[in-house]
Amino acid sequence: MLRYVLGRCVMMVPTLVLTSMLIFTIIELPPGDYFESYIAELQAQGEGVDLKQIEALRKQYGFDKPPVERYLHWVGGMLQGDFGYSFEYQMPVNAVVGDRLWLTVMVSCFTILFTWIVAFPIGMYSATHQYSWGDHGLTLLGLLGLAVPHFLLALVFMYFANVWFGTSIGHLMDPEYLGAPMSWAKVESILEHLWIPVLIIGTGGTAGMIRRLRANLLDELHKQYVVTARAKGLPPFRALVKYPLRMSLNFFIADIGSILPELVSGAEITAIVLSLETTGPMLIRALQSQDMYLAGSFLMFLAFLTVIGVLISDLALVMLDPRIRLGGGSTK
Amino acid sequence: MANDQATAAGDLLRVEDLHIGFHLHGGLTPAVRGASLRIRPGKVTALVGESGSGKSVIAQAILGILPTPAQISGGRILFNDPLDPGASIDIAALAPDSTAMRALRGGRIAMIFQEPMTSLSPLHTIGDQIEEALRLHRSVSHEEARPLTEEMLGLVGFPRPARAYDRYPFELSGGLRQRAMIAMALICHPALLIADEPTTALDVTIQAQILKLLKDLQARLGMAVLLITHDLGVVANMADEVAVIYHGRIMEAGTVEAIFSDPRHPYLKALLAAVPHFDMHPGERLVALRNVPVQTDALVGLRPPPRPRDPGATAPDVLLRVRGLTHRFAVRQSAWRRGGEPPPPAVNDVSFEIRRGECLGLVGESGCGKTTVSKIIMRALTPSAGELIFDGGDGPRDLLAASGSELVALRTRVQMVFQDPFSSLSPRMTVGAILREPLEIHGIGTSASRTERVRALLRAVGLDPRHASRYPHSFSGGQRQRIGIARALALGPDLLICDEPVSALDVSVQAQILNLLEDLQRELGLTYLFISHNLAVVDYVADRIAVMCRGRIVELAPREVLFRAPVHPYTRTLLGAVPYPDLGRPLDFATLTRGGATDPGTWPGAFRDCGEGPPLQPIEVGAEHWVLAHADADARELRP
């Protein structure tokens, strides 16, 4: 077992190296760099440009060096915890991301919790009452959630939240607390705003989750071992939870791999519409302005989370499913 | 225990005028139409019928686990619990998930199922699943339940119950899984055990062991058994009373003696005639319940006429010679389990020959390597060593050395019929397209002639040529197997490898397919390699029979000789384990060893390969009768 874990960890290294090369190449691909787009922007606004200062900055960050050297510098820095310098924000990437990261993680965690709490009972109900009115109705509701664009929902929610509850438009907190130090009032304000993005981002995920849980559970419900459990005299709900539900959870565990990166990146459009202080809009902005360290480091962070997430779900599968743990290809 | 008076009060369970229907397409399709049945305490009642006759539905109704679309539309199921004399419970009137029904289910009435592979949850240890049944019906803690569970595991024959408790089902063989199922059903000491085809999916020696176990436990626990089966051999060995069901109605019921000595109903007589048994005269034909006319003449001329034999030749005309075939499967080195000895070869030094026009039966239990042999002959697997010489009438050729266009040409000469008629036909192709495909692959004929050939093939296997545009799902299992046979015949092969062609089919359909294969062989001069685990079937179709065990052919003899005078201990056990539908020939449970007949440790020294000394070799003990033994073995040991 330990051997397996170690092997998996070693396998992560080449994956990450390849990903970092890919990210670096893609960011390098468009002509020019951050300074060129910066100069263009300033000139477009009719402002003078201090070319000397820019040349100095270019030198300072090694933009005059060949790409390979810059790549090594970037990767080397990341290994030491230095993710580079954001030109746009004029501060280190760590500081730019820092305050947004925990807000993002919070929004995402609540969203995932919301998805699970809603999707599991509905999925189980739909599967056990296949083709009933309840199943059709809930399916329709879920599909509506999947089909309505998030930005539309966001606008509608913002309007009614403002009209009915007097919640301020956009952001994760009242404007007065933006940039303010943490206080109870700020936490209250955040909680007051939080339900809107959680509901909006959650609806789409919930619908997908219900459909998949329903399909997986339906496959399992007709298996012989479910009949065996009933023939034992197990009450229906206990039989459902202990046997088919557990069997249908494998897809859910395999999903954890993709949940981790979603924690920090998910739902950019919604976040922009709602002006949320999360990392999604920041990443998009960084990519637009060729703020290469910010964008590159952020993408790299996502890649790292993906790899870790897949590792976690693989290990969880091994622990939860004895067929994977003990099978090893030796038995049928 | 036994109640000799057949009064209503003395019955453990009475099914009275039971009607069950399925809600389909808006209407109620009847599955059981007024069936009446009684089960006496401490006795085995067999319910016999084909699939679709409603026998499993009755069992599900007794247990209250009917599937959702099914509904009891009339009748009563009266259960008289011996623990509560006087009170008669009508199961048909109870709600399936009511507390009263759940207390009966698993507690007083338990069930075991046909498929031991899928009946247990793969994610829970068998101990956990067995103990669950106990704790549902008795208020015991886990600490008290575990020793009881282990005791039950020991009772059903697990050698080390404490270790078995923590095993997962997929770590166990089919026989052990069925034992675990029996342990689960019996742990609460039910008054009635329903066994739905409990041994159909098992090998014949394992079947005999499970039947013995059921019989022992039934006597020991004093319970009644409702045995659902289509195998009259099992019925003759197990049952006290028999009820025969056909289309949801009980056709005939009575004691097992009365049923076997004097079958009255034509359906029961037909059922008895449809099953191959060992006492058939040479040339005797099975009588299928529903006869399907075939027109093989449409195919005559498809193959070149058989080469006229040299009248002076004395050696048999051999179509395929297999010599020294050995195949070892590569074992994946597991990341966290290394070492251990390499497994023995799946096929070990197998030699035999198939003569032109004969049917060679290859018999063995699951895992003995018989399917591997067929795959090697099909060139789907390349063996580690060995020789395959094929002589299709144009000189001997080495099948294993063939490659390129020579191999493609040789492939038309050897074709295969598969076991599972459901998964061996593509659901996305019409039957016509399935039958045309081999012709297209080998570029035979024009479009028009291919269509003509497809029609001829369908007629030859007894199907309507107009059905060529249908998809496989609109055919029954037997019809699909006919399509599989037609596909194998499309190229006009010399050799047809039939890998368990009737194992997945019902008895009555089985007779149709066996008769079809026989007709085709006679009309087209085909040669068969017929692989099966069912000895009676092989006995019916084969001219010579090879018995395979642990990757080796242990005995090879003409059919009559093998069944009359088997020499090898494995063959003897195999034959001894077949249940006969004849009350005068009960299974000899005493000699059926627990360790399994495949364990060479139980064989006499002459047949055992101890790893040293000269290797085992085939020894001729009679005319064309070969047995795998030591060359210096005492002749007396090799006598039947």
HADDOCK unambig.tbl for C-alpha pairs under 7 A between the chains (distance, minus, plus):
assign (segid A and resid 1 and name CA) (segid B and resid 336 and name CA) 5.87 0.50 0.50
assign (segid A and resid 3 and name CA) (segid B and resid 336 and name CA) 6.32 0.50 0.50
assign (segid A and resid 4 and name CA) (segid B and resid 335 and name CA) 6.30 0.50 0.50
assign (segid A and resid 4 and name CA) (segid B and resid 336 and name CA) 6.56 0.50 0.50
assign (segid A and resid 224 and name CA) (segid B and resid 118 and name CA) 5.72 0.50 0.50
assign (segid A and resid 224 and name CA) (segid B and resid 119 and name CA) 4.98 0.50 0.50
assign (segid A and resid 225 and name CA) (segid B and resid 118 and name CA) 6.05 0.50 0.50
assign (segid A and resid 225 and name CA) (segid B and resid 119 and name CA) 4.26 0.50 0.50
assign (segid A and resid 225 and name CA) (segid B and resid 120 and name CA) 4.99 0.50 0.50
assign (segid A and resid 225 and name CA) (segid B and resid 121 and name CA) 5.48 0.50 0.50
assign (segid A and resid 228 and name CA) (segid B and resid 119 and name CA) 6.12 0.50 0.50
assign (segid A and resid 231 and name CA) (segid B and resid 63 and name CA) 6.89 0.50 0.50
assign (segid A and resid 231 and name CA) (segid B and resid 65 and name CA) 6.87 0.50 0.50
assign (segid A and resid 231 and name CA) (segid B and resid 105 and name CA) 5.90 0.50 0.50
assign (segid A and resid 231 and name CA) (segid B and resid 106 and name CA) 5.77 0.50 0.50
assign (segid A and resid 231 and name CA) (segid B and resid 110 and name CA) 6.75 0.50 0.50
assign (segid A and resid 231 and name CA) (segid B and resid 111 and name CA) 6.65 0.50 0.50
assign (segid A and resid 232 and name CA) (segid B and resid 105 and name CA) 6.02 0.50 0.50
assign (segid A and resid 232 and name CA) (segid B and resid 106 and name CA) 4.08 0.50 0.50
assign (segid A and resid 232 and name CA) (segid B and resid 110 and name CA) 6.99 0.50 0.50
assign (segid A and resid 232 and name CA) (segid B and resid 133 and name CA) 5.62 0.50 0.50
assign (segid A and resid 233 and name CA) (segid B and resid 102 and name CA) 4.62 0.50 0.50
assign (segid A and resid 233 and name CA) (segid B and resid 103 and name CA) 6.53 0.50 0.50
assign (segid A and resid 233 and name CA) (segid B and resid 105 and name CA) 4.92 0.50 0.50
assign (segid A and resid 233 and name CA) (segid B and resid 106 and name CA) 5.17 0.50 0.50
assign (segid A and resid 243 and name CA) (segid B and resid 121 and name CA) 6.85 0.50 0.50
assign (segid A and resid 321 and name CA) (segid B and resid 123 and name CA) 6.10 0.50 0.50
assign (segid A and resid 322 and name CA) (segid B and resid 123 and name CA) 6.05 0.50 0.50
assign (segid A and resid 328 and name CA) (segid B and resid 334 and name CA) 6.06 0.50 0.50
assign (segid A and resid 331 and name CA) (segid B and resid 171 and name CA) 6.95 0.50 0.50
assign (segid A and resid 332 and name CA) (segid B and resid 170 and name CA) 6.97 0.50 0.50
